[in-house]
Amino acid sequence: MYILKSGYDNILFLVYGYHYLKTKEFNFHDKKIIISARKTLGKIIADSGMDIACFKPSKYNIYKRTHNDEWLVYNTLYNTMVRLNDKEYGKLLGKDLKVTKDLVTNLVKNGLWIPKKLNEKSVYLSMAGTYNKLNMATSHIGFNLTTTLRCNAKCPYCYEKGVRKINFPKNKVTALLNFMESRVESRKDRQVVLNWFGGEPLINKPFISAVTEGLKSRNIDYSSYIITNGSLINESLIRNEFNDWNVKNVQITIDGLKETYERVIKRYAPSQKFTFESLLDVIKLFSGTGIEVHIRLNVCRENRQEMLQLADLLQLKFSDDRNITYYPAFLTGIGDDLLPEEKQVFVKELLLSIKNPHKMNMLGRITQVPLTRPCMVNDPNSYTVDVNGDVYPCEHRVGRKEHSIGSLDYFDEQVNKRRAKLNIPDYCKKCEFLPKCCGGCCANDETSDERCMIIRYLISAYLDIIAEGEN
């Protein structure tokens, strides 16, 4: 047995501590629970007497055959990855009852084997639910602020079709600031994280300045990031306004190479004179600024091969800029979804083409701790506010009042607290990737798209690549 990635990153012991020590007060860095759980785990191994009948394979094991007839086993709950020979693999599955003490210890301590009485799914979901109910899902208060629903691009896949295209009104800024202050008044840090969202958020720059100045006057600390098409960014804006707004991250979407970007997707008015080359120049302006730029590569059936070429171009243009990274995202709501196997093939090709894996900013999610919520929908500390002053659980529903959970004028705390309750479909609960997505994107239910997040395909493709490259 060769351990490629050890499970000794505390989550295994947290699971054992939560289940066997019967504690409901915990966090992912509670050393007292970890120490107690280590002792519990050691006792379980000792009491088993090396009897294979005491254990079962974890339901979160993913098995991959290598080209030299060995096995990779990756566990999505414990972030463990090992390589087994055929005999060890057979013992793991219970086909061979003759096991050594060392093998039992390694299989159990890396989470590949678990006690038969342990229901991992129930423990994981219970931990996640408790974590959310204790309002520990995030360490900050987050606001997704819709500066405007107007946009200078005409992307055909926009999920804001049919909503009224207006700016956030000036006469509601005070109400917004009052609402934001009410969220932090009981907190010692008085810190918030802002996401400027649209439409194209930079169409309404005065609103952004009014909010940030208002927060300063109320002694509320803030940092911010912005989701933008990049067309209204220039060097002066980065040097001045972005500094005032304390912008730390920028997300810019690219949907293809020059022809696709300009004529098929963005379709800016000729008077704007904003081209594909203009966008690359804008991205380059962030080099050395300390502001992170995350380039979202929107992928669909029609452009998937072109996006591989785009990734090559981005590597060539920004290989020396450590703050400029990119990641793939599969388009939803377009009625022509790629099949799961097609998505995995694309991601695998993308990973193989990347010369510097650090430029793919989502690879770190492979080894992150299991999610306790899929996204901001289940985070009572995260609020999305649209141009009408309505409050939503996520930005996918702005402008559609029937999905709101309150407004700046009236907000029910009990309704908000109920957001912490996880609502995961049964088919997701049966999936071995559940700890990595916690049920995925519920907004995709409305467009008949799968809930799965990109992490599923990153893990699958990454395992394929490792398995095929084994010596």
Salt bridges, closest charged atoms under 4 A:
ASP9 OD2 - LYS5 NZ 3.69
ASP47 OD2 - LYS43 NZ 2.78
ASP69 OD1 - ARG65 NH2 3.72
GLU70 OE1 - ARG83 NE 3.24
ASP86 OD1 - ARG65 NH1 2.69
ASP96 OD2 - LYS91 NZ 3.04
GLU181 OE2 - ARG190 NH2 3.34
GLU181 OE1 - ARG218 NH1 2.79
ASP189 OD1 - ARG187 NE 3.65
GLU213 OE2 - LYS216 NZ 3.24
GLU235 OE2 - ARG239 NH1 3.97
ASP255 OD2 - LYS266 NZ 3.54
GLU259 OE2 - ARG263 NE 3.41
GLU262 OE2 - LYS258 NZ 2.70
GLU277 OE1 - LYS258 NZ 2.97
GLU292 OE1 - HIS294 NE2 3.40
ASP321 OD2 - LYS284 NZ 2.87
ASP336 OD1 - ARG301 NE 3.22
ASP337 OD1 - LYS343 NZ 3.57
GLU342 OE2 - ARG301 NH1 2.90
GLU342 OE2 - ARG304 NH2 3.79
ASP379 OD2 - ARG373 NH2 3.50
ASP390 OD1 - LYS401 NZ 2.85
GLU413 OE2 - ARG183 NH1 2.62
ASP445 OD2 - ARG451 NH2 2.74
GLU446 OE2 - ARG397 NH2 2.66
GLU450 OE2 - LYS343 NZ 2.78
ASP464 OD1 - LYS64 NZ 2.82
GLU468 OE2 - LYS348 NZ 2.53
GLU470 OE1 - ARG83 NH1 2.87
